[in-house]
Amino acid sequence: MKKGIHPAYNEINVTMTDGKTVKMYSSVKKDLVLSTDNLNHSAWTGQRSNSGDKGQRAADFKKKFDGFKF
């Protein structure tokens, strides 16, 4: 690797949403606190966050553009 062009890597603490702390290396110099991780993201849990909103988005769209002629 070429000298002097790569960022310095620092050991940081990453706090997960359940409070567990993991040590990682990053070019970021401060500790991170995650608001989303594999415990609460829909890609891993299989749950949709807007599942109670079925059909409401379409109804809002129709209401918003009701007077327009398409």
N, C-alpha and C positions, 0 to 999 in steps of 0.2 A: 504494500500500500504506500501511496505517496505521503510523505511527511508534511504536516502543517495544514492540510486541507480538510481533515475530518473533525467533527465536533468532539469535544471532550465528553465522555460518558461518566455520569455520577450515579452512585447508589442512592436510590430514593425509596421511601415507603409509600405504598399505594394502599389506601384504606377502602375496602369493599363496602357494599351497602349493608352487609350483615355485621360490620364492625371488625372483621378479620383484616389483619395487616400483612401485606406481602412485600418483600424486598425485591426490587427490580433495578435494572440499569437503564438510564435514559439521558438524553441530552438536556432535558428539563432539569433545572437545578433545585426545584422545590418539591416537597411531598404533594401527592395528589389524593383527593377524596372523590371517589366515584359516585355519581348519582344514578348511574345505570350500569349494570353488569349482567352476567349470565343468570343471576338469581331472579331478576325482575324484568328482563327484556323479552318481548314477545317472540323474538326469533328463537330463543332457547326454551321458553316456557310453553309455547304453543297457544297462548291466550292472546286475544286481541284486546287492546285497551279500550276500543270504542265499540265493543260488542253490544252494549245497551243502546246504541245509537242507530240501530238498523232502520234504514229507510228515511231517517230524519234528514240526512244530508241531501237526498234527492228532493224531499218535500221543501226544504229551505231554498234550494235552487229554483224550483218551480214557482215558489212564492215570490222570490226576488225578481224573476224575469217574467212574471205573469203578463204584464202589459205589452211586452214586445211581440211583434209578429215575425216569426222565423220562416 
